[in-house]
Amino acid sequence: MSLKSILALPFAKHTCRKIYQQSKQASTIQQQWFERLIQTAKNTSFGQAHSFATIRSYSDYCKQVPFGDYEQQKDWFDRIKNGEENVSWPGKPLYLSKTSGTTSGIKYIPISKESISNHIRAARNALLFNMFHRNDASLLKGYMIFLSGSPELSTQSGIPCGRLSGIVNHHVPSYLRSNQLPSYATNCINDWEEKLDRIVDETMNKDMRLISGIPPWVQMYFDKLQSRSQKSIAEIFPNFDLFVYGGVNFEPYRSKIEKSIGKKINSIELYPASEGFIAYQDLVRNEGLLLNSNDGIFYEFVPLSEYHSAHPIRLQLHEIELGVNYALLLSTNAGLWSYSIGDTVKFVSKDPYRLIVTGRVKHFISAFGEHVIAEEVDKAMQHAGAKHRVSISEFTVAPQVNPSDGLPYHEWFIEFDESPSNVLALSQSIDESLQTQNIYYRDLIEGKILQPLKIIPLRKNAFVDFMKANGKLGGQNKVPRLSNNREMADQLLKYAQ
């Protein structure tokens, strides 16, 4: 056993026990972070504009600081991006993280010298929990690969700027550098397909123990490995033992990835974002991700049903209820204030606080008041796929409001690994599952407002070709699970079988 793996186990035990002790005081710790953040930023432009010096309670804060997304707070972000100091946090950001926006185009999210450790420490802690519960640190004896964006950074008003995964690459702990692949030069390749070919070159004969990335892009890596070797991933990497993922729900991809690997694999789910590292899987098999409650972030929660109301309810951590969908707000030590990250979450435990990501505030279908969310379509696809033994590569859903014939319906664009023998039976099973989960959808079907969903099978590599055509192939880009308009759906029609 290597020295690193010998030392890792006692460190993992110490760190994880400490985090579990802190998690029992998460509500108190959150209040402390709230007070610390307000006090630190009270003399910034944002703090002065919102009278931070007069805030004595969370109620005061809610009255003085409205919540909003990037578009609603864009003026403040633009001042930061243009190089102004002391805008919403003392000084200038250490980095600007570039991420895709909606109406605003590219978003520039500040990362401060105080907040960068949040991104590094949380990822480290997730690995430590895995070692702790399995009492095994042997993954440190081999190589690790992180499929990510380019670490090359540009500058914006003198501030280093790039994708979050590229920024974090510069802060990989030194004790892991010798284990890390691909090489820096390969990681800097922008063309995703060329980059994957080079990654395969560098990793094919290495002792890979940990592979990390967004599931559909990891699957592309596996496909290239198998195409070149004609072997399963388990045969290529016999010591491969841990798959680390985030960004999307893994379940729709699980069967295909496990088939490619050729055996069951341990996995860790992460919940990182440019705005902060929010949660990670601390237990090997239990549902839910442990909230990162003591690392520079103050959380607020808006019931999804309230999100678009004139006076929405805002809740602190100790006020949440289990099983309720909440829009997530963050205030951070990078200068974000009641920032709507755009995600919806649901808590599955309060002791400690564990959550699951259920979808996006803006990614839903409610063309007729059904308000179908990502969690529901993922579960429907998962259950029906298992029932009919169907494996998929990718899928997305959109409303068809003006069909050429009959009632409106939801249109499911699915790329299958192998075409199912009975697409109609599969669509009926998905529809039944969706009706069971969503009573509004069921009422619309029973009331003859909507007809049952229809599946549009797509040709092989349809989503890869679609993403490539739109300049979003690889890296941290994700296919939206569902949308309330036809913009993406109409483009996908040309990829139909």
C-alpha positions in Angstrom: 0.0 0.0 0.0 1.3 3.4 -0.9 2.2 6.1 1.7 -0.6 8.3 0.4 -3.2 5.6 0.8 -1.8 4.8 4.3 -2.1 8.4 5.5 -5.4 9.0 3.7 -7.5 6.6 5.9 -6.8 8.2 9.3 -7.2 11.7 7.7 -10.5 10.6 6.2 -11.8 9.3 9.5 -10.9 12.5 11.3 -12.3 14.8 8.7 -15.6 12.9 8.2 -16.3 12.5 11.9 -15.7 16.3 12.3 -18.1 17.1 9.4 -20.8 14.8 10.9 -20.5 16.6 14.3 -20.9 19.9 12.5 -23.8 18.7 10.5 -25.8 18.2 13.8 -25.4 22.0 14.3 -26.1 23.0 10.7 -28.8 25.5 11.5 -26.6 27.3 14.1 -23.7 27.3 11.7 -25.8 28.8 9.0 -26.9 31.7 11.2 -23.2 32.3 12.0 -22.4 32.4 8.3 -25.3 34.8 7.7 -23.9 37.2 10.3 -20.3 36.9 9.1 -21.2 37.5 5.4 -23.3 40.6 6.2 -20.6 42.0 8.5 -17.8 41.4 5.9 -19.7 43.0 3.0 -21.4 45.9 4.8 -19.0 48.5 3.3 -19.2 47.3 -0.3 -21.3 49.1 -2.8 -24.0 46.4 -2.6 -23.9 46.4 1.2 -24.3 50.1 1.4 -27.1 50.1 -1.3 -29.0 47.6 0.8 -28.2 49.0 4.2 -26.3 46.0 5.6 -25.2 48.0 8.6 -28.8 48.2 9.8 -29.6 44.5 9.4 -30.3 42.8 12.8 -32.2 39.7 11.7 -33.1 37.5 8.7 -36.4 39.3 8.6 -34.6 42.6 8.1 -32.4 41.1 5.4 -35.5 39.8 3.4 -37.0 43.2 3.5 -33.9 44.9 2.3 -32.4 42.4 -0.2 -34.7 40.9 -2.9 -33.7 37.6 -4.4 -33.1 37.3 -8.1 -31.3 35.4 -10.9 -28.4 36.6 -13.0 -30.6 38.7 -15.3 -32.2 40.4 -12.4 -28.9 41.2 -10.8 -26.9 41.7 -14.0 -26.0 45.4 -13.2 -24.0 44.3 -10.2 -22.3 41.4 -12.1 -21.4 43.8 -14.9 -19.7 46.1 -12.5 -17.6 43.2 -11.2 -16.8 42.0 -14.7 -15.7 45.5 -15.7 -13.1 45.5 -13.0 -14.7 47.7 -10.3 -13.5 46.9 -6.8 -15.6 46.4 -3.6 -18.8 45.8 -5.6 -20.5 43.0 -3.6 -17.4 41.6 -1.8 -14.2 43.3 -0.6 -11.6 43.8 -3.4 -11.8 42.1 -6.7 -12.6 38.4 -7.5 -9.7 35.9 -7.8 -11.4 34.5 -10.9 -14.5 34.9 -13.0 -16.2 31.6 -13.9 -17.8 31.6 -17.3 -21.1 29.7 -17.6 -23.9 29.6 -20.1 -26.8 32.1 -19.5 -30.3 32.2 -20.8 -31.3 35.7 -21.9 -28.0 37.2 -20.8 -25.7 35.0 -22.9 -22.5 34.2 -21.0 -22.6 34.6 -17.3 -19.5 35.7 -15.3 -19.7 34.4 -11.7 -17.1 35.8 -9.2 -14.9 33.4 -7.3 -13.0 35.1 -4.4 -9.9 34.1 -2.6 -12.1 33.1 0.3 -14.5 31.0 -1.8 -12.1 29.0 -4.0 -11.4 26.7 -1.1 -15.1 25.8 -1.0 -14.8 24.2 -4.5 -11.6 22.3 -3.6 -12.5 21.2 -0.1 -15.9 19.9 -0.9 -14.7 17.7 -3.7 -11.9 16.4 -1.5 -14.4 15.6 1.3 -16.6 13.6 -1.0 -13.7 11.3 -1.8 -12.7 11.1 1.9 -16.2 10.0 2.8 -16.0 7.2 0.2 -12.7 6.1 1.7 -14.1 6.4 5.2 -17.2 4.3 4.7 -15.4 1.7 2.6 -12.3 1.7 4.8 -10.3 1.7 1.6 -8.0 4.2 0.1 -6.5 2.1 -2.7 -7.8 4.4 -5.4 -4.8 6.7 -4.5 -2.4 4.0 -5.7 -3.5 4.4 -9.4 -4.5 7.2 -11.8 -7.5 9.5 -11.8 -9.1 11.2 -14.7 -11.3 14.3 -14.6 -13.1 15.0 -17.9 -13.4 18.7 -17.8 -13.1 22.0 -19.7 -9.8 23.6 -20.7 -7.7 24.9 -17.8 -6.4 27.7 -20.1 -7.7 31.0 -18.8 -8.3 34.3 -20.5 -8.7 37.7 -18.7 -11.6 40.0 -18.2 -10.6 43.4 -16.9 -7.4 41.9 -15.5 -9.3 39.0 -13.8 -8.4 35.4 -14.8 -11.5 34.0 -16.5 -12.6 30.5 -17.6 -14.9 27.5 -17.0 -15.2 26.4 -13.4 -13.7 22.9 -14.1 -10.7 24.6 -15.8 -10.2 27.0 -12.9 -10.4 24.2 -10.3 -7.8 22.3 -12.3 -5.3 24.8 -11.2 -6.0 24.0 -7.6 -5.8 20.2 -7.6 -3.8 19.4 -4.4 -0.2 18.6 -5.1 -0.4 15.2 -3.6 -2.9 14.2 -6.3 -1.0 15.8 -9.3 1.1 12.7 -10.0 -2.1 10.6 -10.1 -4.0 13.0 -12.4 -4.7 12.5 -16.1 -5.0 13.7 -18.8 -1.9 15.9 -19.3 -2.2 19.6 -19.1 -1.6 19.9 -22.9 -4.4 17.5 -23.7 -6.7 19.2 -21.3 -6.2 22.4 -23.1 -7.5 21.0 -26.4 -10.8 22.8 -27.2 -12.1 20.4 -29.9 -13.9 17.8 -27.8 -13.5 14.9 -30.3 -9.8 15.5 -30.8 -9.4 15.9 -27.0 -11.1 12.5 -26.4 -8.8 10.8 -28.9 -5.8 12.2 -27.0 -7.3 11.2 -23.7 -7.7 7.6 -24.9 -4.1 7.7 -26.1 -2.9 8.7 -22.6 -5.1 6.5 -20.5 -5.5 3.2 -22.5 -2.6 1.5 -20.8 -2.7 3.2 -17.4 -4.0 1.9 -14.1 -7.1 4.0 -13.9 -8.9 3.8 -10.5 -11.2 6.9 -10.6 -13.0 8.4 -13.5 -15.0 11.6 -13.1 -17.2 13.7 -15.4 -20.7 14.4 -16.7 -22.3 11.0 -17.6 -23.0 11.5 -21.3 -19.4 12.7 -21.9 -17.9 9.9 -19.9 -20.0 7.5 -22.0 -18.4 9.0 -25.2 -14.9 8.3 -23.6 -15.9 4.7 -22.9 -17.2 4.3 -26.4 -13.9 5.4 -27.9 -12.0 3.1 -25.5 -14.1 0.1 -26.5 -14.0 0.9 -30.2 -10.2 0.9 -30.1 -9.7 -2.1 -27.8 -12.8 -4.3 -28.4 -12.9 -4.8 -24.7 -15.1 -3.8 -21.8 -13.9 -0.9 -19.5 -13.4 -3.4 -16.7 -11.1 -5.4 -18.9 -9.2 -2.3 -20.0 -9.0 -0.9 -16.4 -9.3 -3.9 -14.0 -8.7 -1.7 -11.0 -11.3 0.9 -12.0 -13.4 1.2 -8.8 -15.0 4.7 -8.5 -17.1 6.8 -10.9 -17.6 10.4 -9.8 -20.3 12.4 -11.5 -22.5 15.5 -11.3 -24.4 18.0 -13.3 -27.2 15.6 -14.4 -29.3 12.8 -12.9 -27.2 9.6 -13.4 -30.1 7.2 -13.5 -31.1 7.6 -17.2 -27.5 6.8 -18.1 -26.7 4.1 -15.5 -27.7 1.0 -17.4 -25.6 1.9 -20.5 -22.6 3.0 -18.5 -22.6 -0.1 -16.4 -23.0 -2.2 -19.5 -20.0 -0.5 -21.0 -18.0 -1.0 -17.8 -19.0 -4.7 -17.6 -19.5 -4.7 -13.8 -21.2 -2.8 -11.0 -19.2 0.2 -10.0 -19.0 2.4 -6.9 -20.1 6.0 -7.5 -20.2 9.4 -5.9 -22.6 12.1 -6.9 -21.4 15.7 -6.5 -23.4 19.0 -6.7 -21.0 21.7 -7.7 -21.8 25.0 -9.4 -19.9 28.1 -10.4 -21.7 29.8 -7.5 -20.5 27.3 -4.9 -20.1 23.6 -4.1 -23.5 22.9 -2.6 -23.6 19.2 -1.6 -22.0 15.8 -2.1 -22.8 12.1 -1.5 -21.4 11.1 1.9 -22.9 7.6 2.1 -22.2 4.8 -0.4 -25.8 3.8 -1.1 -28.3 6.1 0.8 -30.4 8.6 -1.1 -29.5 12.3 -0.9 -26.5 14.5 -0.9 -25.0 16.0 2.3 -25.5 19.8 2.4 -22.2 21.7 2.5 -23.5 23.8 5.4 -20.2 25.2 6.8 -18.2 26.5 3.9 -19.0 30.1 3.1 -22.5 29.8 1.8 -25.8 30.9 3.4 -28.8 29.1 2.0 -32.4 30.2 1.5 -35.3 28.2 0.1 -38.3 29.4 -1.8 -41.2 26.8 -2.2 -41.4 26.3 -6.0 -45.1 27.0 -5.9 -44.3 30.4 -4.5 -41.4 31.3 -6.7 -43.3 33.4 -9.3 -45.7 35.0 -6.8 -45.7 38.7 -5.9 -44.5 38.1 -2.4 -42.8 34.7 -2.2 -42.0 33.0 1.1 -38.3 32.7 1.8 -37.1 30.1 4.3 -34.0 29.4 6.3 -32.5 25.9 6.6 -34.2 25.1 9.9 -37.6 25.9 8.3 -37.6 23.5 5.4 -39.9 20.5 5.2 -39.1 17.1 3.7 -40.4 16.3 0.3 -41.1 19.8 -0.8 -39.6 21.3 -4.0 -37.6 24.5 -3.3 -35.9 27.0 -5.5 -32.4 27.4 -4.1 -30.9 30.8 -3.2 -27.3 31.4 -2.3 -25.4 34.2 -0.5 -21.7 33.5 -0.5 -18.2 34.7 0.4 -17.7 35.6 -3.2 -20.3 38.3 -3.1 -23.5 36.6 -4.3 -26.6 37.8 -2.4 -29.9 35.8 -2.4 -28.9 34.6 -5.8 -31.3 32.2 -7.5 -29.1 29.5 -8.9 -31.9 28.2 -11.0 -32.0 24.7 -9.5 -34.8 23.1 -7.5 -34.1 20.7 -4.6 -36.0 18.5 -2.3 -34.8 17.4 1.2 -34.9 13.8 2.0 -33.4 14.1 5.5 -33.0 16.7 8.3 -30.5 14.8 10.5 -28.2 15.5 8.8 -29.6 17.7 6.0 -29.5 15.8 2.8 -31.1 16.8 -0.5 -31.7 15.7 -4.1 -31.7 17.9 -7.1 -35.1 17.8 -8.8 -34.8 20.1 -11.8 -34.5 23.7 -12.9 -36.7 26.6 -12.2 -36.9 27.4 -15.9 -36.8 23.8 -17.2 -40.4 22.5 -16.9 -43.4 21.9 -19.1 -46.5 23.8 -18.1 -48.1 24.6 -21.5 -51.5 23.7 -20.0 -50.9 24.1 -16.3 -49.4 20.6 -15.7 -46.0 21.9 -14.4 -44.1 18.7 -15.2 -40.5 18.9 -13.7 -37.3 17.0 -14.5 -37.5 14.7 -11.5 -40.8 13.4 -12.8 -39.7 12.7 -16.4 -36.4 11.1 -15.1 -38.4 8.7 -12.9 -40.9 7.9 -15.6 -38.1 7.1 -18.1 -36.2 5.1 -15.5 -39.3 3.0 -14.4 -40.5 2.4 -18.0 -37.0 1.6 -19.2 -36.5 -1.0 -16.5 -39.9 -2.5 -17.2 -39.3 -2.9 -21.0 -35.5 -3.5 -20.6 -34.7 -0.4 -22.7 -31.4 1.3 -22.6 -31.1 5.0 -23.8 -28.3 7.3 -24.6 -30.1 10.6 -24.0 -33.6 12.2 -24.1 -35.4 15.5 -23.8 -39.1 16.5 -23.6 -41.1 19.4 -25.1 -44.8 20.3 -25.6 -46.4 19.9 -28.9 -49.1 22.6 -28.6 -50.3 22.8 -32.2 -50.2 19.3 -33.7 -51.4 18.7 -37.3 -54.0 16.3 -36.0 -55.7 15.7 -32.6 -55.1 17.0 -29.1 -51.8 18.6 -27.9 -49.3 16.3 -26.3 -45.8 16.0 -24.8 -43.2 14.9 -27.3 -40.3 12.8 -26.1 -37.2 12.8 -28.2 -35.2 9.6 -27.3 -32.0 8.2 -28.6 -32.0 4.5 -27.9 -29.0 2.3 -27.7 -31.1 -0.3 -29.5 -34.5 0.4 -30.9 -37.2 -1.1 -28.6 -39.5 -3.8 -30.1 -42.6 -1.9 -29.1 -42.3 1.9 -28.9 -46.0 2.3 -28.3 -45.9 0.1 -25.2 -42.9 2.0 -23.9 -44.7 5.3 -24.4 -47.8 4.0 -22.6 -45.7 2.9 -19.6 -43.9 6.3 -19.4 -47.2 8.1 -19.6 -48.7 6.0 -16.9 -45.8 6.7 -14.6 -46.0 10.4 -15.3 -49.7 10.4 -14.5 -49.1 8.6 -11.2 -46.5 11.2 -10.2 -48.2 14.4 -11.4 -52.0 14.8 -10.7 -52.2 17.9 -12.9 -50.9 16.0 -15.9 -53.3 13.1 -15.1 -56.3 15.5 -14.9 -55.4 17.0 -18.3 -55.2 13.5 -19.9 -58.4 12.4 -18.3 -60.1 15.7 -19.2 -59.2 15.3 -22.8 -57.1 18.4 -22.8 -54.0 16.5 -23.7 -53.5 13.2 -25.4 -50.9 10.7 -24.0 -47.3 11.5 -24.9 -45.6 10.5 -28.1 -42.0 9.2 -28.6 -39.8 10.5 -31.5 -37.0 8.0 -31.8 -33.7 9.7 -32.9 -30.9 8.2 -34.9 -27.6 7.2 -33.3 -25.4 10.1 -32.1 -28.3 12.5 -32.6 -27.7 14.5 -29.4 -23.9 14.5 -30.0 -24.5 15.9 -33.5 -27.0 18.4 -32.1 -24.7 19.7 -29.4 -21.8 19.9 -31.9 -23.9 21.9 -34.3 -24.7 24.3 -31.5 -21.1 24.6 -30.3 -21.8 22.8 -27.0 -20.1 19.4 -27.4 -18.3 18.1 -24.3 -16.9 19.9 -21.3 -19.6 20.9 -18.8 -22.4 21.3 -21.3 -25.6 19.4 -20.6 -28.7 18.5 -22.7 -31.7 20.2 -21.0 -34.0 17.5 -19.8 -37.1 19.4 -20.7 -38.3 22.8 -21.8 -41.6 24.8 -22.1 -41.0 25.8 -25.7 -40.2 24.2 -29.1 -36.8 25.8 -29.8 -34.7 22.7 -29.2 -37.4 20.2 -30.2 -37.9 21.7 -33.6 -34.1 21.4 -34.3 -34.1 17.8 -33.1 -36.8 16.8 -35.6 -34.2 16.6 -38.4 -32.4 13.9 -36.4 -35.5 11.6 -36.2 -35.1 8.1 -37.5 
